[in-house]
Amino acid sequence: MRRASNLKRSAIAALVLLLVSLLPAWAMYGKEPDPHPTWGSVPRAAQPLAVPTPRPAAKPSAPAAVVGPFLPIILTSIRVTPIVFTGSATSDCQGTAGTSFTYGIKYLCVDLTVDGAQGQAYRFSWTINGTPQSGLGNSGTISSQLVGVGDGICYGPSGACGDAIPRGTYQVSFFLNNIQYQANTAFIR
């Protein structure tokens, strides 16, 4: 008799623990949307990834004799890594990387690396559910030869970044001197 009573108590305790652990999820999914939601931008400064090493001074030499017209060949190679999305609960954008996220993240951040574009203008452009978002997107000038560039968005009343980012399709494009170099899409389900 006593054993059956203990078994009932442990089953009830397990049920109570299960219900208590699901309360945050029920609260999040049962929340009514803000009638006047706004988007906010999370500006993230570009960070140099390597410091250029000084080259030794060239030794003076006599100019070579030029035969025919002088046609300089200038080769530049700009490399931009693919855009990487990170879903995070905090503004430091430390979280899960990927392109598909579960509803509940508060920050959607992007990072990429640019090599060989020092001094050029860059910008990010966001599209949410097929609608361009002119108020979102970081921009600036590439500060060094090899630099990490990032951007991010958040959602909440008056751009205060307090609410979970709504479910949807989020596309971001990266431009150098108004030429698109990379684009990627993330989904929040």
C-alpha positions in Angstrom: 0.0 0.0 0.0 2.8 2.4 0.9 4.6 1.6 -2.3 1.6 2.5 -4.5 1.3 5.8 -2.6 5.0 6.7 -3.3 4.5 5.7 -7.0 1.5 8.1 -7.3 3.5 10.9 -5.6 6.5 10.5 -7.9 4.2 10.5 -11.0 2.5 13.6 -9.8 5.9 15.3 -9.1 7.2 14.4 -12.6 4.0 15.8 -14.1 4.4 19.0 -12.1 8.1 19.4 -13.1 7.1 18.9 -16.8 4.4 21.6 -16.6 6.7 24.0 -14.8 9.5 23.5 -17.4 7.0 24.2 -20.3 5.7 27.5 -18.8 8.3 29.8 -20.6 7.5 28.2 -23.9 3.7 28.6 -23.4 4.3 32.3 -22.3 6.3 33.0 -25.5 3.9 31.4 -27.9 0.8 32.7 -26.3 2.0 36.3 -26.4 0.0 38.7 -28.6 2.0 40.7 -31.2 2.8 44.3 -30.5 0.3 46.5 -32.4 3.0 49.0 -33.3 6.2 46.9 -33.7 9.4 48.5 -35.0 12.7 47.1 -36.2 16.0 48.2 -34.8 19.5 47.9 -36.2 22.4 46.5 -34.2 25.4 48.4 -35.6 28.6 46.4 -35.4 31.9 48.1 -36.3 34.3 46.5 -38.8 37.3 44.9 -37.0 40.7 44.5 -38.7 41.8 40.9 -38.7 45.5 41.4 -39.4 47.9 44.2 -39.0 49.9 44.9 -42.2 53.7 44.4 -41.7 55.9 47.2 -42.9 58.0 46.5 -46.0 61.7 47.3 -46.1 62.5 50.5 -48.0 63.3 49.9 -51.6 66.9 50.5 -52.8 67.2 53.3 -55.3 68.0 52.0 -58.8 68.3 53.5 -62.3 65.1 53.4 -64.3 64.9 50.8 -67.0 64.9 52.0 -70.6 61.3 52.2 -71.9 60.8 50.8 -75.4 57.4 51.6 -76.7 54.4 52.9 -74.8 54.2 52.3 -71.0 51.0 50.4 -70.1 50.8 49.5 -66.4 48.9 46.4 -65.5 47.1 46.7 -62.2 45.6 43.6 -60.8 43.3 43.7 -57.8 41.7 40.8 -56.1 38.9 41.4 -53.7 37.7 38.4 -51.7 34.6 38.4 -49.6 33.7 35.3 -47.6 30.1 34.0 -47.6 27.7 35.6 -45.2 27.3 33.7 -41.9 24.1 34.2 -39.8 24.0 33.9 -36.0 20.9 33.8 -33.9 21.4 35.1 -30.4 19.6 36.0 -27.3 22.1 38.8 -26.5 23.5 41.7 -28.5 27.0 40.3 -28.6 25.8 37.9 -31.3 27.3 34.9 -29.7 24.9 32.1 -30.5 24.0 29.4 -33.0 25.2 29.8 -36.6 23.1 28.6 -39.5 20.3 29.7 -41.8 17.3 28.3 -40.0 16.4 29.3 -36.5 13.7 28.5 -34.1 11.3 31.3 -33.0 12.6 33.0 -29.9 15.9 34.6 -30.9 16.2 38.3 -30.1 19.1 39.2 -32.4 19.9 38.0 -36.0 23.5 38.9 -36.8 25.6 38.5 -39.9 29.4 38.3 -40.3 31.8 38.1 -43.2 35.4 38.7 -44.0 36.7 41.2 -46.7 40.2 41.0 -48.1 41.8 43.5 -50.4 39.2 46.3 -50.3 40.8 48.8 -48.0 39.3 52.3 -48.4 36.2 51.1 -50.2 32.6 51.9 -49.1 30.5 49.0 -47.9 26.9 48.5 -46.9 24.4 45.8 -45.8 20.9 45.7 -47.2 18.1 43.8 -45.5 14.8 42.3 -47.0 12.2 40.9 -44.7 9.5 38.6 -46.2 10.3 40.1 -49.6 10.0 43.7 -48.5 13.2 45.9 -48.6 14.0 47.5 -45.2 15.6 50.9 -45.9 16.1 51.7 -42.2 18.2 48.6 -41.5 21.8 47.9 -42.5 25.2 48.9 -41.4 27.5 50.9 -43.7 31.0 52.4 -43.6 34.5 52.2 -45.1 36.8 49.2 -45.1 39.6 50.2 -42.8 42.3 47.7 -43.5 43.5 45.0 -45.9 41.8 42.1 -44.1 38.7 43.0 -42.0 35.7 41.3 -40.4 32.5 43.1 -41.1 29.2 42.5 -39.3 25.6 43.7 -39.0 22.5 42.6 -37.1 18.9 43.3 -36.5 16.5 43.1 -33.5 12.8 43.7 -32.9 10.8 45.4 -30.3 8.8 48.5 -29.3 10.4 51.7 -30.5 13.4 49.7 -31.7 14.3 48.7 -28.1 15.3 45.2 -29.1 13.2 43.4 -26.4 11.0 41.0 -28.3 11.7 37.8 -30.2 12.2 38.4 -34.0 9.1 37.3 -35.8 8.9 34.2 -37.9 9.8 34.9 -41.6 12.4 35.1 -44.3 15.3 37.4 -43.8 17.7 38.2 -46.7 20.8 40.3 -46.4 23.1 41.5 -49.2 26.6 42.9 -48.9 27.8 45.6 -51.2 31.2 47.1 -51.9 31.0 50.4 -53.8 27.4 49.6 -54.6 28.3 46.3 -56.3 26.7 43.3 -54.6 29.4 40.8 -53.5 27.4 38.4 -51.3 23.8 37.6 -50.3 22.3 35.0 -48.0 18.9 34.1 -46.6 17.9 32.9 -43.1 14.5 31.6 -41.9 12.9 31.9 -38.5 10.3 29.2 -38.0 
